[in-house]
Amino acid sequence: MYKKYFLLSLCLVLFQLGYSQSTGALTGTIVNTVGNPISDVNLELEGTSLGTESNFRGEFQLSNIPVGNYILKVSYVGYQSLERSIVITENKVNDLKSIVLKTRQESLDEVVVKANGNPNTFTRAASEHVAKLPLSNIENPQVYNTITAELLEQQVVTNFDDAIKNAPGLTKLWESTGRGGDGAGYFSLRGFPVQPTLVNGLPGITNSSPDPANIERIEVVKGPSGTLYGSSLISYGGLINITTKKPYNYFGGTLSYTAGSYGLNRITADVNTPLDEQGNIALRVNTAYHTENSYQDAGFKKSFFFAPSLSYTVNDRLSFLINTEIYSGKSTNPTMLFVDRGAPLRVHNIDELGYDNKRSYTSNDQVLENPTFNLQGQMNYKLSDSWNSQTVLSRGVAKTKGYYSYLYETTRFYQGRDEVEGELTNLDEGVVFSRYTSDQNSTTLTTDLQQNFTGDFKIAGLRNRMVVGVDYFHRKTIDNSSAYVGNGNIYIGNASLQNVNESVYNIFNPEQYVTNGDNGILSAAAVDNLIANSPRNNNETKEEVYSAYVSNVIDFTSKLSAMASLRVDQFESANNSQTALSPKFGLVYQPVEGKVALFANYMDGFTNVSPSQEGDPAQGNTTTRTFDPEHANQIEFGTKLNLLDNKLSASLSYYDIQVSNIVMEETGRPFYYVQDGERYSRGFEASITASPLRGLNFIAGYSYNDSKLTKSDQTDFLNRRPESAGPKNLANLWASYQFHEGHLNGFGLGFGGNYADVNKIFNREVGGVFELPSYTILNAAVFYNSDKFGINLKLNNLTNKEYYSGWSTINPQTPRNVAANLSYKF
């Protein structure tokens, strides 16, 4: 029956596309204030599904428009949007001639790319953050992927980790631990670890996982991007930037409730309202309350998120924007099994380990709190028809307070005749993990001040688009956490035990928790007593970075453009002072203008390696160690496609990243470091987003990464794949179809998933290799959307696959679960 309706709907669509009676057409050209054409501008007829984009000459055409009066909405990132009243007359073409857009720095986050009535909701044509210039994707010699709010809504995404699965070549290494300093999740990007530390292109540090309620899009920018972003908050593999939702000039919003497996309850609200009659002052508030239990025998998460944003357009030249995010989270930290870094491994894969992933080895009394505050203030001023000024101030506070614990494999019981409480043990098989706990008390304070000047002008008849900027970044971390103290031993396996008294046997009993003596401490009160006499950190670290940068895109012809950029950074801390230069070059040639681009780039990365605590934290005998800077260089080339009237966007690229002066852990001495490494990371990436038919959208990606440490005195790591590189092969897919005709109008289906190759989370000559198995995770959704209401049912991990992530750790992932969302739009 569904097939009949589906075929009927397709016939109706094709019939309507070919039907031209009582219709007219609309044409015109989009230019900026100096007369240069603007490509990829979004045009939409209000109240209809008709829309298009301008081509590389700035030209646009809309055909088969029913006769009548309309409002044409014109918008493009980095420019002021406008509306124009038009009249469509039967069998006539309404030529609007030139439409002039004025530049503006505010992002137009509410724009959805449309082409001939087919909304491609899984992509954006341009970004104001990636190049710090309003460049379309096909003009940019750097590769980046965009994850849109519409995609996250369709997938019923309630956490950041699930959102990021839509980016090719990006995979989770490490859960968000909530611990002080670096408690956000770690992801592998082009073979290097990266955290989500940027919001609207500015510092947005958190010790937890970002709440998706205020995300308009996520931009995953590939390669060492030190030229425009410095090195304090990004990695050689790239960066993750979150673009937040911004106010608009009319009243509207969405209320949403999501319920799901394991006690998931989530309420969100997105409310926008103008504060004056003209809509020059607008307020938008996004908020979320989230509560969820773990699928394991213990664990929970509760959070409240509040994000008000205020915009004020004073006149055509001056505007202000203030973004604020306030987050309060309380949770148990996830289960983290650390393999032993100081001795040969006893087990080498999950099957040999025999771990029951339903066991958390914690309790709901051991809670971490992660309050976070971020404020961004922005002033935009139009200096002339060619130049704009943007002044930005960003402040952030990220705190951690409470209990953080982890499990570390210990060799204490593996020697065959170790004395334990006066008795002898003989542990034939299995693994013993010692649990360590710390009372965390950490605060990270950040301040960032940027001044950018952007220009669009001609020199000797050649178009130039330039950004000139200065940046001051300050970070201060205050750590008053306790040392890590032993909090019991956990046995995993089925050992043959001899000559063991009852007290010790309980430690190894695989059927129960540690329940007696000092090995059974799980309650908050007991942990307080255990930690009471442990030493406290009294550390305070400061980092200051003074930067200046310039980047220019010059169009030699309409087909050939080049980007040249340079940045200078001055790093200052208590222990060192360093200066770095970061160049960047790029070429774009469009053999088919606006549709096919060939690109190449050279990018530089520089890391002022922060001082680290060297020594065993469990013993409280750490000292501060300083390092020289690291360097990375990337060469990349590929192609970008924008075909079928913007219905299909794709990129294919090959990259080669070389890194020198790498800091590594010393062989056989966990928590001690050396700096003598060189490595490469090279590979291939492909991504595609498409909307070939009305209602049909899909996004897909594939990546292959080859990484190896090629030089080091530490033979333990030499000629091996780094443990932070993640799986070699990754793939992602999400496809959906929504009916727009007939009895099924508004209904839709979605299906997709992720594939990850074998992951060597531990890969050393002495210790051996621990592999996490490859996995394929499948997800599906069924949904219904109308103008006011939406219902979406999402089933994750259809096959109930048991799978893991890790980075010298073993982190179990969520089994099959379901989430149902109900939303109301006004």
Phi, psi and omega in degrees: 000316178299324180297322179296315179294322179297314179294322178297317180297317179297320179295319178297319179298311180297323179296317182292324179297326182270353185276123186234005181292139178059043179228165175222191183223165183222131178224168178168185180223138178256127178225163173268187188289345176256011173090004178281137178293150179240121179269161174064023175286138181273129176234134185215136174273116185301135178083004178231175174261014182271131179193170179199184174228152176286150179273191185293342176268004184083002185275150176217159177208134175237124182246168175057043178268124177303143181300148180148184179259138184221164167251121178267122177260128182238128183206148178203142184301132179088357180234156177287131177286159178213163177232144180220134176281134180226159176236127177258123181250146185301129175060025177234154178257122177268106182267114182274001182059231183262131173251123185261124175257135177266140183290153177200146184276337182297143179280145179260073191288342183276356182288129173248127182295131178230144178219113178051039177084002180254098180289116176269086190282357184261010181211166171230142185281341186207166177216138176269353184261322190301313181254004188055024177218151177283077179255141170286160183301319185288342177272347188267125180284001179254147181270134172210155178239145183242132174248116189267160178297326180296321177295317180295323178294318181295327181271005181050052181281126180241001177213156186293325182299321178290326179298318188287349179293349180274000181261125178298139175077012181237129181217152182283132174262317195214131178299156169293114185273335184082356183289164184292144174090311183216042186284350176291163180292154174252140178231150177263126181228116184052035174091005183231145180286140180215149177241158176281093188243004182239136175231120184056036179076008182237162179304133177217064187284139176217154174261008179232202180256132182301138176282133184283359187298329185253016183272119171274321173197158174245127178252119177258105186263128190264141173094163180293107189254039183295336185296319182256341185239002182071206184226354187289335189234006183231179179233174179293336178283342180140208183210160175241116181245130177259123174261126186269165178286140183243157179293157173226178196261025173215165183280136178180175178164185182215136170248137187217144175228133179235130175235148182196191182297158175057040173072024180290123171222124184218127178241129179230154176218138176229106186236127178237137179211136171287148181254002173217169186293328182279347183078016179285335176245125183222145179237133175231133181235125171245131182216154181208140169241129188228132172220138186200141174264169177272155172285347178276181186285351174207157179127143179200169176213131173226137181208154173229133185231134182219123186223088174276144179223132184235130175240146181218111176265104183289312177201193182293346185252332189236134176211158180230151177215131178235124176244134179226138175228126180236123184231135175229113183235146177222129184197166164273146178282152185292161177293126180231111177260109178271125174285154184292126181268355187247006182206160178302141181292141174274331178231155189231001177199176184294321180298317179292327181293318180071031183282135173270108187288359174276350182268129181259336183056040175213189175215162181287358174281337183268094192244142173248140173247137184228071175288139182222141177224129176227134178229132176231125176243135187225132174240126180243130183224131179273108182285322180199184177295341184250341187232142177230153178241138175228123177245127187229134173237131181231134175231144180214147175224123177234123184239155172224129178214128179133199189261125172242131181224156176212165180248127183237127180300133182240147179266005189303324186256014188259001189270355175093323181222042174284143177275127177229112181051042175082000181245169179253141177242155173221094185268102185284326184208170180094176185228140175251128176248132173268134179268131177241140183228142176229142172271102186281138175209089188223144178224131175244124181247132180230146172223134177223133179231124180234144170231118182240139171241124180243137182228153175223103190210173179242140172232122182054037178081359180258133181285134176236136171237119192228145168235133175236127185212159171232151187215134173237125180235133179228131177228133178229127180241126179247119184238112175243030181288158176281167171292164176278128181243148178295135185223050175101166179236141182240128177259134175235119181137191179229084187274156169263112186252138180232145174054047182243128179287171187297322181299315182288325181301323180297334177296323189263354185296114183289351184268357184210167174288168166295126190233356187220157176062201180295344182277357184251019185284115177228331184287157180297318181297318180293322178293321177302316180295323181293321185275344188308321184260006180279153180291152178252142172290149173222058187255141175220117180242144180231146177220131176232136179228123176253126188224152171219143184210157175215140178217134183225135173248120182245131178264105177289320173220180177292344181255337188239127177223157180224146176242132175229130185219153178209141179226142172239132180239137172243113182262134178227129173214180183295334188251344182202163177221125185221151176237139182222144172247135181230103177270162177208136178224146178209148176232140175228125175237128182250093178299329171239105191301132178077355185235318182230128179229136169255134185223158174211149178213155168235124182230151185239144174229148182218133179237120170277093188297121182292147174304142182239155174279115182257134182126177184274112181295333180293334180264353178069026184244041183275152174229161181272131181239132177256159185223160171281167181288153171260160179224147176218143177226139180236138167242132184215146173212157182176199181222149173236141183236143175218088194243172175055050180055048176070014179276345181226125175236139182208157172216142176226132183208155172239136183228155177218113181249129178244129182235140179230161177064046186278139175273130181223160175286139184287140181300126177076002180229085179304141177072015171240148194229153171228163181226089181208019189264151170226142181209163171237158173216113183224154182178188184233142177224144176220137177218150180210136170231139186208152172222072187292332178229155177301125180093344181259121179226144172208153177226135183213154179204155176215143177216146172232131182229130175243116181233144180203140171277118188256345182211129176181146172285345179274089185296346179300329184251347190298136178060028178238157176288126180300146183291342178273356187285340181074191180292151178291317184246133177224146177213146177219151180206137167215126179229143179214152175224130177241129179288142179237007180218162171072196184293339180264011180306124180100339180278151179207163179229145177224147180207145178176197180168193182222145173238137175226137180285177174305139183238115178275091183284341176222123188212087186221154182292314183281310184287331183100198185234134171241122182249134166270138185289158174293163180206154171233121180249127181248141180227155180213155180214149170230136187213162175221131180230135171235186181297330185246328188239152174216139176230133182219127177245121185239132176244117181260145179056063185308318186271005181056046182290133172273119182214167189219155167240170179174165178204084196060015179227162177241114184239106179294145182251165189291133176284194181306135178207159183232147177221136178239131183239137174235127183228150177231127181252141181221000000 
